[in-house]
Amino acid sequence: MTKQNIYLFEIEDVLTNQAKLPYRTGLIWSYCLEHKEINKNFNLDGWYWYRDEKNTIENVFKQIDNPKLAAFSCFVWNWNWNMQMAQMIKKKWPECIILIGGWQPPMADRSSGFFKKHPFIDIISHGEGEITVKEILLEILKEKKNRDWSKIKGCSMPVRMLKDKENVSLRSIDHGLKVVNEREVNNPSQLETYTTDPRPRIDHLALMPSPYLNGLFDEIIKDCKYDLEATIETTRGCPFGCTFCEIGTKYYQKIKTPTIEKVFREIDWLSKNKIIFVYNADSNFGMLPSHIDIARYLIDKKKQTGFPQKHRVDWAKIHGDRVIELAKMFYNAGMDKGITIALQSMNPKTLEAVRRKNMDDGKLSEFLKKYNEADLPSYMELILGLPEETLDTFIDGVCKIMDLGQHNYIGIYPLTALPNTPFGDPKYIEKYKLKIINTYPAFSHVDVSEQNNFEREKMVVSNRLMSQEDYKETTLWRWMFMFAHYLGYTQYVARFLNITQGIHFKDFYSEFMEFCKNPKNKFFNKELIETKESIDKVIRCKGPWGRVVPSVRENFAWDFEEATAINIVENQEIYLSELKDFVSKYIKDEKLLNELIKYQDLTIVNPNRKYPINENFSFNFKEVINFSAKLKNLDNSIIIEAKNYENNLFEWGKETLWWGRRVAANKAKINKAENIDISNMGKFNPNIFDKR
């Protein structure tokens, strides 16, 4: 008997020569394979999980042969690719069932009108897909006249898929949990949306098969030329309800866990198969005591085999002491970059609007102190463009973070309007007067010569208190804060003045922004103008989220602040001259001014320098800046350590500005020269880098 062909699509981009294993479709197909009839009657003829020069839409389409089911795992980064492929398949094979799932298709309560815009789609699978896809395959095995798609829970479909197309009960599903607003409609449009009963959550993850343990992934990695990334789940679900996060829906608010033994066996597979990077899809790692055991097991495996090399997770919002312990373990093992403090905003009204609560400033300061005492790098995350945020509250928030002593790094990210969050809800959008536009995907480090008309991302660019012009100005402030303070190019000057003269960070950077806007300051003004023009292109969907520096690499988009950092290295003399001119308004002592500018310069890694460097100073800058010591006129020597990049700006930029930004890899290591023999210093080992 000839088996029927099915095709799975979970398309990801290949970044830094790393391809991500298709975990979601792997879970689904693993579950389906356990059913005897599916094993007997279906053949997985194609499983596509990354796109490159070979896996283009045209080349993949040529490989498809008489499909009975084409199932797509859809996200913002592959939506247009998937839709084009689905449309091509449906046109050539009209009888093929086109199924979509993932975070990009609308939830059940937002799927009205979807099939009128996408008539080539047959079914949307909502929520967890393992059982749903199994039931769809079993339904395909029936004669066409006997198929009843309406009995499959957790789906939306056009009326044309129903057996009874004349008398249809249309309803909404509230948060994927219960039926509301049911109404009978006679002879509805064939493309009207019909929603089936809600699909209950899977209770026992321990009983669900794993693509790591059943041999499924062993097959697909055989001929893969890329380094591999993988995903594990130590929990599924999240008890919090943040509006910007899709897993914050009520459907996923109950936490489900596999057994620790199952997780250990999956880690064994990752280690054996030399997985470079593992992402733990746990929204609150550190919430459960068992997470300590899982961390130890991962670290032990790396010690034994060298793999996995890196680990990434979202930390728990509670149990801070346990989180510190875990983060320290991973950092010491060279598997993670430290600890993330996801604040999102420092504005109380914004936090209320997004249903999030941060720890108060006192508690936050206490934890920052604990991180420092544990010698654990930390960085904070903010989201630019949230409801109720203004230009002023954004500036105040970043400067408050500086006041709290966080100078290592902060990540400030534009706000993506994910469709299944409240940012896809018309009522929420109207309440906060959100303006949402299409832009290029909100990430850089891509070859913009290959930018195409496929993928676009919906971004929030204004709210009722922040106009679009304010949003662009706020993004410009973000650029300034990032290159100047958090990549470090004015940080040590700003901290010195804060400690010795009591100059607030907000005042310093407000003055510096005006300095950048002044045309007479040619270098900084040119950087500001070019960044502003790039931001305008982003808003008009005419350019990427970043800037190209052709002298380093053609058609390669760096983050806005990274581009400025590169240009500083290439224009070192004028950068230092203008910085000195700016700082001279605060410091009149010429010797102190010159030495402070020299200290600021030497503390940042420069790919054109040879390290280590032994430098003499007449002031105790390190003690003042790092420990708030009293400024003294005191001869002292320091040794500056960093990796030697031999004038290779791309490698330096890639490793320190991109991969190493969260661990402040762009900042050199400063030591007192006493009792250190520079001639015997070995090769410097920079901070661990995180390619993702």
C-alpha positions as CSV (number, residue, x, y, z in Angstrom):
1,M,0.0,0.0,0.0
2,T,1.3,3.4,-1.0
3,K,1.6,5.8,2.0
4,Q,0.2,9.4,1.7
5,N,2.8,12.2,1.8
6,I,2.8,14.9,4.4
7,Y,5.2,17.9,4.8
8,L,6.2,19.8,7.8
9,F,7.5,23.4,7.8
10,E,9.2,25.1,10.8
11,I,11.4,27.6,9.0
12,E,14.1,29.5,10.9
13,D,17.0,31.6,9.7
14,V,20.6,30.4,9.9
15,L,22.6,32.7,12.1
16,T,26.3,32.5,12.8
17,N,26.3,29.2,11.0
18,Q,23.8,27.8,13.5
19,A,20.6,26.0,12.5
20,K,17.8,25.5,15.1
21,L,16.3,22.0,15.4
22,P,12.5,22.0,14.7
23,Y,11.4,21.3,18.2
24,R,7.7,22.2,17.9
25,T,7.0,20.1,14.8
26,G,9.3,17.5,16.3
27,L,7.0,17.2,19.3
28,I,3.9,17.0,17.1
29,W,5.2,14.4,14.7
30,S,6.7,12.3,17.6
31,Y,3.2,12.1,19.1
32,C,1.6,11.2,15.8
33,L,4.0,8.4,15.1
34,E,2.8,6.6,18.2
35,H,-0.5,6.0,16.6
36,K,-0.5,2.7,14.6
37,E,-2.8,4.0,11.7
38,I,-0.7,7.1,11.2
39,N,2.5,5.1,11.0
40,K,0.9,2.7,8.6
41,N,-0.7,5.2,6.2
42,F,1.5,8.3,6.2
43,N,5.0,9.2,5.0
44,L,6.9,12.3,6.2
45,D,8.2,13.1,2.8
46,G,9.7,16.5,3.6
47,W,10.6,18.3,6.8
48,Y,11.9,21.9,6.2
49,W,13.4,23.7,9.2
50,Y,15.9,26.3,7.9
51,R,16.2,28.6,5.0
52,D,19.4,29.3,3.1
53,E,20.6,29.5,-0.5
54,K,19.4,25.9,-1.0
55,N,16.1,26.0,0.8
56,T,14.5,28.8,-1.1
57,I,10.7,28.7,-1.7
58,E,11.3,27.7,-5.3
59,N,13.7,24.9,-4.6
60,V,11.6,23.5,-1.7
61,F,8.4,23.6,-3.8
62,K,10.1,21.5,-6.5
63,Q,10.6,18.7,-3.9
64,I,7.0,18.4,-3.0
65,D,5.0,15.5,-4.4
66,N,1.3,14.9,-4.1
67,P,0.9,16.1,-0.5
68,K,-2.1,15.2,1.6
69,L,-1.2,17.5,4.5
70,A,1.1,20.5,4.6
71,A,1.6,21.8,8.2
72,F,3.3,25.1,9.0
73,S,4.6,26.3,12.3
74,C,4.2,30.0,11.9
75,F,6.0,33.0,13.6
76,V,6.7,36.6,12.7
77,W,10.0,35.6,11.0
78,N,8.5,33.0,8.6
79,W,4.9,34.1,8.1
80,N,5.2,35.4,4.6
81,W,7.4,32.5,3.5
82,N,4.9,30.1,4.9
83,M,1.9,31.9,3.3
84,Q,3.5,31.9,-0.1
85,M,4.4,28.3,0.1
86,A,0.9,27.3,1.3
87,Q,-0.7,29.2,-1.5
88,M,1.5,27.5,-4.1
89,I,0.8,24.0,-2.7
90,K,-3.0,24.7,-2.6
91,K,-3.0,25.9,-6.1
92,K,-1.3,22.8,-7.5
93,W,-2.9,20.3,-5.2
94,P,-6.3,21.6,-4.2
95,E,-7.1,18.5,-2.1
96,C,-4.1,18.9,0.2
97,I,-5.1,20.0,3.7
98,I,-3.2,23.2,4.6
99,L,-2.8,23.4,8.4
100,I,-1.2,26.3,10.3
101,G,-0.2,26.7,13.9
102,G,2.3,28.5,16.1
103,W,2.2,32.0,17.6
104,Q,1.5,34.0,14.4
105,P,-2.0,32.8,13.3
106,P,-4.8,34.4,15.2
107,M,-6.2,32.9,18.4
108,A,-9.7,31.5,18.3
109,D,-11.3,34.7,19.5
110,R,-9.5,36.7,16.8
111,S,-9.8,34.4,13.8
112,S,-13.0,36.0,12.4
113,G,-12.4,37.2,8.8
114,F,-9.1,35.3,8.6
115,F,-10.1,32.9,5.8
116,K,-11.5,35.7,3.7
117,K,-8.0,37.1,3.5
118,H,-6.4,33.6,3.3
119,P,-8.8,31.3,1.4
120,F,-6.0,28.8,0.7
121,I,-5.8,27.9,4.4
122,D,-8.0,25.0,5.6
123,I,-7.4,24.8,9.4
124,I,-5.8,26.8,12.2
125,S,-4.6,24.8,15.2
126,H,-4.9,26.8,18.4
127,G,-2.9,26.1,21.5
128,E,-0.9,22.9,22.0
129,G,-0.9,21.0,18.7
130,E,0.2,17.4,19.4
131,I,-3.3,15.9,19.8
132,T,-4.9,18.2,17.3
133,V,-2.6,17.2,14.4
134,K,-3.0,13.5,15.3
135,E,-6.8,13.8,15.0
136,I,-6.5,15.7,11.7
137,L,-4.4,12.9,10.2
138,L,-6.9,10.3,11.3
139,E,-9.7,12.4,9.8
140,I,-7.8,12.5,6.4
141,L,-7.8,8.7,6.4
142,K,-11.6,8.7,6.2
143,E,-13.5,9.0,2.9
144,K,-14.1,12.6,2.1
145,K,-17.8,12.4,2.6
146,N,-17.4,11.0,6.1
147,R,-14.9,13.6,7.4
148,D,-16.2,15.8,10.2
149,W,-13.6,18.5,10.9
150,S,-15.9,20.2,13.4
151,K,-15.3,17.5,16.0
152,I,-11.6,18.3,16.2
153,K,-11.1,20.5,19.2
154,G,-8.9,23.6,19.3
155,C,-9.4,24.6,15.6
156,S,-10.7,27.4,13.4
157,M,-11.7,26.7,9.8
158,P,-13.8,28.1,7.0
159,V,-17.4,27.0,6.7
160,R,-16.5,25.3,3.4
161,M,-14.8,22.6,5.5
162,L,-18.0,21.6,7.4
163,K,-20.4,18.8,6.5
164,D,-23.4,21.0,7.2
165,K,-22.7,24.3,5.5
166,E,-26.2,25.7,5.7
167,N,-27.1,25.8,9.4
168,V,-23.9,26.8,11.3
169,S,-23.4,27.7,14.9
170,L,-20.8,30.5,14.9
171,R,-19.1,31.2,18.3
172,S,-16.2,32.9,19.9
173,I,-13.7,31.2,22.3
174,D,-12.7,33.3,25.2
175,H,-8.9,33.1,25.8
176,G,-8.9,29.6,24.3
177,L,-10.8,28.3,27.3
178,K,-14.6,28.5,26.9
179,V,-17.3,29.1,24.3
180,V,-19.0,32.5,24.3
181,N,-21.4,34.4,22.1
182,E,-22.8,31.4,20.2
183,R,-25.3,32.2,17.4
184,E,-27.0,30.2,14.6
185,V,-26.4,31.5,11.1
186,N,-28.2,30.2,7.9
187,N,-26.2,29.9,4.7
188,P,-23.1,31.8,5.9
189,S,-20.3,32.7,3.6
190,Q,-18.1,29.7,2.7
191,L,-15.1,31.6,4.0
192,E,-16.8,32.6,7.3
193,T,-14.8,31.4,10.3
194,Y,-16.1,28.4,12.3
195,T,-14.4,27.7,15.6
196,T,-14.5,24.3,17.2
197,D,-14.6,23.5,21.0
198,P,-11.5,24.5,23.0
199,R,-8.6,22.1,23.2
200,P,-7.7,21.3,26.8
201,R,-4.1,21.6,27.9
202,I,-1.9,18.5,28.0
203,D,-1.7,17.5,31.6
204,H,1.1,15.0,31.6
205,L,4.2,16.2,29.6
206,A,6.2,13.3,31.0
207,L,4.1,10.9,28.9
208,M,4.5,12.8,25.7
209,P,7.2,11.4,23.3
210,S,10.4,13.4,22.7
211,P,12.0,13.8,19.2
212,Y,15.4,13.6,21.0
213,L,14.6,10.2,22.5
214,N,12.7,8.4,19.8
215,G,15.4,8.8,17.0
216,L,13.5,11.4,15.0
217,F,16.2,14.1,15.3
218,D,18.9,11.5,14.7
219,E,17.8,11.3,11.1
220,I,17.5,14.9,10.2
221,I,20.9,15.9,11.6
222,K,22.9,13.4,9.6
223,D,23.4,15.6,6.6
224,C,23.1,19.0,8.2
225,K,26.2,21.2,7.4
226,Y,25.5,23.7,10.2
227,D,26.2,23.8,13.9
228,L,23.1,22.9,15.8
229,E,20.9,24.7,18.3
230,A,18.2,22.9,20.3
231,T,15.2,23.6,22.6
232,I,14.2,21.9,25.8
233,E,11.2,22.6,28.1
234,T,11.7,22.3,31.9
235,T,8.2,23.8,32.3
236,R,5.4,24.8,29.9
237,G,3.3,27.8,30.7
238,C,3.6,31.0,32.8
239,P,1.5,32.3,35.7
240,F,2.1,35.9,34.8
241,G,-0.1,37.9,32.4
242,C,2.3,40.5,30.8
243,T,0.4,42.0,27.8
244,F,3.5,42.1,25.5
245,C,4.1,38.3,25.8
246,E,2.1,35.6,24.0
247,I,2.5,33.0,26.7
248,G,0.9,35.5,29.1
249,T,-2.6,34.4,27.9
250,K,-4.9,32.6,30.3
251,Y,-4.7,29.4,28.3
252,Y,-1.0,29.0,29.4
253,Q,-1.2,30.2,32.9
254,K,-1.0,26.8,34.5
255,I,2.5,25.4,34.8
256,K,3.0,21.9,33.4
257,T,6.3,20.0,33.9
258,P,8.0,16.8,32.5
259,T,9.8,14.5,34.8
260,I,13.4,15.4,35.7
261,E,14.5,12.0,34.4
262,K,13.1,12.9,30.9
263,V,14.9,16.2,30.9
264,F,18.2,14.5,31.9
265,R,17.8,12.0,29.0
266,E,17.2,14.9,26.5
267,I,20.3,16.6,27.8
268,D,22.3,13.4,27.3
269,W,21.2,13.5,23.6
270,L,22.2,17.2,23.3
271,S,25.6,16.4,24.8
272,K,26.2,13.3,22.7
273,N,25.3,15.1,19.4
274,K,27.4,18.1,20.1
275,I,24.7,20.7,20.3
276,I,26.3,24.2,20.4
277,F,23.5,26.2,21.9
278,V,20.4,25.1,23.9
279,Y,17.5,27.4,24.6
280,N,15.3,26.4,27.6
281,A,11.8,27.4,26.7
282,D,11.0,27.9,30.4
283,S,9.5,31.3,31.1
284,N,10.5,31.2,34.8
285,F,13.7,29.1,35.2
286,G,14.5,29.1,38.9
287,M,10.9,28.9,40.1
288,L,11.2,25.2,41.0
289,P,13.8,23.6,43.3
290,S,14.4,20.9,40.6
291,H,15.9,23.6,38.4
292,I,19.1,23.4,40.5
293,D,19.5,19.7,39.6
294,I,18.8,20.4,35.9
295,A,21.4,23.2,35.9
296,R,24.0,20.9,37.6
297,Y,23.3,18.2,35.0
298,L,23.8,20.5,32.1
299,I,27.0,21.8,33.5
300,D,28.3,18.3,34.3
301,K,27.6,17.3,30.7
302,K,29.6,20.2,29.3
303,K,32.5,19.3,31.6
304,Q,32.4,15.7,30.4
305,T,31.9,16.3,26.6
306,G,32.2,20.0,25.9
307,F,28.5,20.2,25.0
308,P,26.1,22.0,25.1
309,Q,28.5,25.0,25.0
310,K,25.9,27.7,25.7
311,H,22.6,27.9,27.5
312,R,19.9,30.6,27.4
313,V,16.8,30.9,29.6
314,D,14.2,33.4,30.9
315,W,14.7,33.8,34.6
316,A,11.9,33.5,37.2
317,K,10.4,36.7,38.4
318,I,10.4,35.3,42.0
319,H,12.8,33.3,44.1
320,G,15.7,35.8,43.5
321,D,18.2,33.9,45.7
322,R,17.7,30.7,43.7
323,V,18.0,32.6,40.5
324,I,21.3,34.1,41.6
325,E,22.6,30.7,42.5
326,L,21.6,29.3,39.1
327,A,23.0,32.2,37.1
328,K,26.3,32.0,38.9
329,M,26.5,28.3,38.1
330,F,26.0,28.9,34.4
331,Y,28.3,31.9,34.3
332,N,31.1,30.1,36.0
333,A,30.7,27.2,33.6
334,G,31.0,29.6,30.7
335,M,27.4,28.6,29.5
336,D,25.6,31.9,30.1
337,K,26.4,35.6,30.1
338,G,25.1,36.4,33.6
339,I,21.6,37.3,34.7
340,T,18.8,39.2,33.0
341,I,16.6,41.6,34.9
342,A,13.6,42.1,32.7
343,L,12.1,45.4,33.8
344,Q,10.5,46.5,30.5
345,S,9.8,50.0,31.9
346,M,10.5,52.1,35.0
347,N,7.3,54.0,34.6
348,P,4.5,52.8,37.1
349,K,1.7,53.8,34.8
350,T,3.3,51.8,31.9
351,L,3.7,48.8,34.1
352,E,0.1,49.0,35.1
353,A,-1.0,49.2,31.5
354,V,1.0,46.0,30.6
355,R,0.0,44.2,33.7
356,R,3.4,43.9,35.1
357,K,4.9,44.6,38.5
358,N,8.6,45.2,39.1
359,M,10.4,45.0,42.4
360,D,10.7,48.5,44.0
361,D,13.9,50.5,43.7
362,G,15.2,49.5,47.1
363,K,14.8,45.8,46.4
364,L,16.3,46.2,42.9
365,S,19.3,48.0,44.4
366,E,19.7,45.2,46.9
367,F,19.7,42.5,44.2
368,L,22.2,44.5,42.1
369,K,24.4,44.6,45.1
370,K,24.0,40.8,45.5
371,Y,24.9,40.3,41.8
372,N,28.0,42.4,42.2
373,E,29.1,40.6,45.4
374,A,28.7,37.3,43.6
375,D,30.8,38.7,40.8
376,L,27.9,38.0,38.5
377,P,27.4,40.2,35.4
378,S,23.8,41.4,35.1
379,Y,21.9,43.4,32.5
380,M,18.5,44.9,32.3
381,E,15.9,44.9,29.6
382,L,13.5,47.7,28.6
383,I,10.9,47.8,25.9
384,L,10.6,51.1,23.9
385,G,7.1,52.1,22.9
386,L,4.9,50.6,25.6
387,P,1.6,52.2,26.5
388,E,1.7,55.3,28.7
389,E,5.4,55.7,28.1
390,T,6.6,59.1,27.1
391,L,10.0,60.5,25.9
392,D,10.5,62.0,29.4
393,T,9.5,58.8,31.3
394,F,11.8,56.8,29.1
395,I,14.8,59.2,29.7
396,D,14.0,59.2,33.5
397,G,13.8,55.4,33.5
398,V,17.2,54.8,31.9
399,C,18.9,57.4,34.1
400,K,17.3,55.9,37.2
401,I,18.9,52.6,36.2
402,M,22.2,54.3,36.0
403,D,21.6,55.9,39.5
404,L,21.0,52.4,40.8
405,G,24.5,51.4,39.7
406,Q,23.7,49.3,36.6
407,H,26.5,50.3,34.2
408,N,27.2,46.9,32.7
409,Y,24.6,46.8,30.0
410,I,20.9,47.3,29.3
411,G,19.0,46.0,26.3
412,I,16.4,48.4,25.0
413,Y,14.2,46.7,22.4
414,P,11.5,48.1,20.1
415,L,8.0,46.8,20.8
416,T,6.6,44.2,18.4
417,A,2.8,44.0,18.3
418,L,2.5,40.2,18.5
419,P,-0.9,39.3,17.1
420,N,-2.0,37.0,20.0
421,T,-1.2,39.5,22.8
422,P,-3.4,42.5,23.7
423,F,-1.3,44.4,21.2
424,G,-3.4,42.5,18.6
425,D,-6.7,43.3,20.3
426,P,-8.6,46.2,18.8
427,K,-10.0,47.2,22.2
428,Y,-6.6,47.4,23.8
429,I,-5.2,49.3,20.7
430,E,-8.0,51.8,20.9
431,K,-7.7,52.3,24.7
432,Y,-4.1,53.3,24.5
433,K,-4.3,54.8,21.0
434,L,-1.5,52.6,19.6
435,K,-0.2,53.1,16.1
436,I,1.1,49.9,14.6
437,I,3.0,49.8,11.3
438,N,4.9,47.3,9.2
439,T,8.7,47.5,9.3
440,Y,11.6,45.2,8.4
441,P,12.1,42.5,11.1
442,A,13.4,44.2,14.3
443,F,16.8,42.7,14.3
444,S,20.2,43.6,12.7
445,H,23.4,41.6,11.9
446,V,21.9,40.6,8.6
447,D,23.0,41.0,5.0
448,V,20.7,43.8,3.8
449,S,21.5,43.1,0.1
450,E,19.3,40.0,0.6
451,Q,16.5,42.0,2.2
452,N,13.3,41.1,0.3
453,N,9.6,41.7,0.3
454,F,8.8,38.6,2.3
455,E,9.0,39.2,6.0
456,R,7.6,42.3,7.8
457,E,7.1,42.9,11.4
458,K,4.3,44.9,13.1
459,M,5.8,47.5,15.4
460,V,4.2,49.9,17.9
461,V,5.5,53.4,17.0
462,S,3.2,55.7,19.1
463,N,0.6,55.7,21.9
464,R,-1.7,58.2,23.4
465,L,1.1,60.0,25.2
466,M,3.9,59.5,22.7
467,S,3.5,60.7,19.1
468,Q,5.3,59.1,16.2
469,E,7.8,62.0,16.2
470,D,8.4,61.5,19.9
471,Y,8.9,57.8,19.2
472,K,11.6,58.6,16.7
473,E,13.2,61.1,19.2
474,T,13.1,58.4,21.9
475,T,14.8,55.9,19.6
476,L,17.5,58.5,19.0
477,W,17.9,58.8,22.8
478,R,18.1,55.1,23.0
479,W,21.0,55.2,20.4
480,M,22.8,57.8,22.4
481,F,22.4,56.0,25.8
482,M,23.6,52.7,24.2
483,F,26.7,53.9,22.5
484,A,27.7,56.5,25.0
485,H,27.0,54.8,28.3
486,Y,26.4,51.1,27.8
487,L,29.0,50.5,25.1
488,G,31.1,52.7,27.2
489,Y,32.3,55.6,25.1
490,T,31.4,58.3,27.7
491,Q,30.5,56.1,30.6
492,Y,33.7,56.6,32.7
493,V,33.6,60.3,32.2
494,A,29.9,60.4,33.2
495,R,30.5,58.3,36.3
496,F,33.6,60.3,37.3
497,L,31.6,63.6,37.2
498,N,28.7,62.0,39.0
499,I,30.9,61.0,41.9
500,T,33.3,64.0,42.1
501,Q,30.9,66.8,41.2
502,G,27.4,65.3,41.9
503,I,26.4,65.8,38.2
504,H,23.3,63.7,37.6
505,F,23.3,61.3,34.7
506,K,20.2,62.8,33.3
507,D,21.8,66.3,33.3
508,F,25.0,64.9,31.8
509,Y,23.3,63.1,29.0
510,S,20.8,65.9,28.3
511,E,23.8,68.2,27.7
512,F,25.5,65.5,25.6
513,M,22.5,65.1,23.4
514,E,22.4,68.8,22.7
515,F,26.2,68.6,22.0
516,C,25.5,65.9,19.4
517,K,22.8,68.0,17.8
518,N,25.1,71.0,17.4
519,P,26.5,71.0,13.8
520,K,29.9,72.4,14.9
521,N,30.6,69.1,16.6
522,K,31.1,67.4,13.3
523,F,31.7,63.8,14.3
524,F,28.9,63.4,16.9
525,N,26.5,65.5,14.8
526,K,27.2,63.3,11.7
527,E,26.5,60.2,13.7
528,L,23.3,61.6,15.0
529,I,22.1,62.7,11.6
530,E,22.9,59.4,10.0
531,T,21.2,57.5,12.8
532,K,18.1,59.8,12.6
533,E,17.9,59.2,8.8
534,S,18.2,55.4,9.3
535,I,15.4,55.6,11.9
536,D,13.2,57.5,9.4
537,K,13.9,54.7,6.8
538,V,12.8,52.1,9.4
539,I,9.5,53.9,10.0
540,R,8.9,54.1,6.3
541,C,9.8,50.4,5.8
542,K,12.6,51.4,3.5
543,G,15.5,50.1,5.6
544,P,16.6,47.7,8.3
545,W,16.8,48.4,12.1
546,G,20.4,49.4,12.0
547,R,23.1,51.0,9.8
548,V,25.7,49.7,7.4
549,V,29.4,50.6,7.8
550,P,30.7,49.8,4.3
551,S,34.4,50.1,5.3
552,V,34.0,47.1,7.6
553,R,31.5,45.0,5.6
554,E,29.3,45.8,2.7
555,N,25.5,45.4,3.1
556,F,25.8,44.3,6.7
557,A,23.4,46.0,9.1
558,W,24.8,46.8,12.6
559,D,22.7,48.1,15.5
560,F,22.6,51.9,15.4
561,E,24.9,52.2,18.4
562,E,27.3,49.5,17.1
563,A,27.7,51.5,13.9
564,T,28.7,54.6,15.9
565,A,31.2,52.5,18.0
566,I,32.8,51.3,14.8
567,N,33.0,54.8,13.4
568,I,34.6,56.0,16.7
569,V,37.4,53.5,16.2
570,E,37.8,54.7,12.6
571,N,37.8,58.3,13.7
572,Q,39.5,58.1,17.0
573,E,41.3,61.4,17.0
574,I,38.2,63.6,16.3
575,Y,36.1,61.5,18.7
576,L,38.6,62.2,21.5
577,S,38.9,65.8,20.5
578,E,35.2,66.5,20.6
579,L,34.7,64.5,23.8
580,K,37.4,66.6,25.5
581,D,35.7,69.7,24.2
582,F,32.4,68.6,25.8
583,V,33.9,67.6,29.1
584,S,36.0,70.8,29.4
585,K,32.8,72.6,30.5
586,Y,32.9,70.5,33.7
587,I,36.7,70.3,34.3
588,K,39.0,73.3,34.0
589,D,42.2,71.7,35.3
590,E,43.9,70.8,32.0
591,K,46.0,68.0,33.5
592,L,43.0,66.3,35.1
593,L,41.0,66.7,31.9
594,N,43.6,65.2,29.7
595,E,44.2,62.3,31.9
596,L,40.4,61.6,32.4
597,I,40.0,61.5,28.6
598,K,43.0,59.2,28.3
599,Y,41.5,56.9,30.9
600,Q,38.1,56.9,29.2
601,D,39.8,56.0,25.9
602,L,41.9,53.2,27.3
603,T,39.1,51.5,29.1
604,I,37.4,50.6,25.8
605,V,38.7,47.7,23.7
606,N,40.3,49.0,20.5
607,P,41.0,46.5,17.7
608,N,43.9,48.7,16.5
609,R,45.8,48.4,19.8
610,K,48.2,45.8,21.1
611,Y,47.4,44.4,24.5
612,P,48.4,44.3,27.4
613,I,49.1,48.0,27.9
614,N,50.9,49.5,30.9
615,E,49.9,53.1,31.5
616,N,50.8,55.7,34.1
617,F,48.3,58.1,35.6
618,S,48.5,61.0,38.2
619,F,45.0,60.4,39.6
620,N,43.3,57.4,41.1
621,F,40.5,57.1,38.5
622,K,39.8,53.4,38.9
623,E,39.1,53.8,42.6
624,V,37.0,56.9,42.2
625,I,34.9,55.5,39.4
626,N,34.4,51.9,40.7
627,F,34.4,52.5,44.4
628,S,33.4,56.1,44.9
629,A,36.8,56.9,46.5
630,K,38.0,60.4,47.1
631,L,39.9,61.9,44.1
632,K,43.7,62.0,44.9
633,N,46.6,63.4,43.0
634,L,48.5,60.1,43.2
635,D,51.0,58.6,40.7
636,N,49.9,55.0,39.8
637,S,50.2,52.5,37.0
638,I,47.5,50.3,35.6
639,I,47.5,47.4,33.2
640,I,44.8,47.2,30.5
641,E,44.0,43.7,29.3
642,A,42.0,42.8,26.3
643,K,42.0,40.4,23.3
644,N,44.2,41.5,20.4
645,Y,42.2,41.8,17.2
646,E,45.1,42.7,14.9
647,N,43.2,45.6,13.3
648,N,40.2,43.3,12.3
649,L,37.2,45.6,12.9
650,F,34.7,43.0,11.9
651,E,35.9,40.4,14.3
652,W,36.1,42.9,17.1
653,G,32.7,44.3,16.3
654,K,31.2,40.8,16.1
655,E,32.7,39.6,19.4
656,T,32.5,42.7,21.6
657,L,29.6,44.8,20.3
658,W,27.3,41.9,19.1
659,W,28.1,38.6,20.8
660,G,29.6,40.1,24.0
661,R,27.5,43.2,24.6
662,R,25.6,41.6,27.5
663,V,28.9,40.9,29.4
664,A,30.4,44.3,28.5
665,A,33.0,42.6,26.3
666,N,33.8,46.0,24.8
667,K,35.2,47.2,28.1
668,A,38.8,46.4,28.9
669,K,40.0,44.7,32.1
670,I,41.8,47.3,34.3
671,N,44.3,46.1,37.0
672,K,46.7,47.9,39.2
673,A,50.2,47.3,38.0
674,E,51.8,46.6,41.3
675,N,53.2,43.0,41.6
676,I,52.2,42.2,38.0
677,D,54.9,41.2,35.6
678,I,53.5,42.2,32.2
679,S,56.1,40.1,30.4
680,N,54.8,37.0,31.9
681,M,51.1,37.6,31.1
682,G,49.5,34.9,29.1
683,K,46.9,35.1,26.4
684,F,43.9,37.1,27.6
685,N,40.6,35.3,27.8
686,P,37.8,37.7,27.1
687,N,34.4,37.4,28.7
688,I,32.2,34.6,27.4
689,F,30.4,35.4,24.2
690,D,26.8,34.7,23.4
691,K,26.2,34.4,19.7
692,R,22.4,34.8,20.1
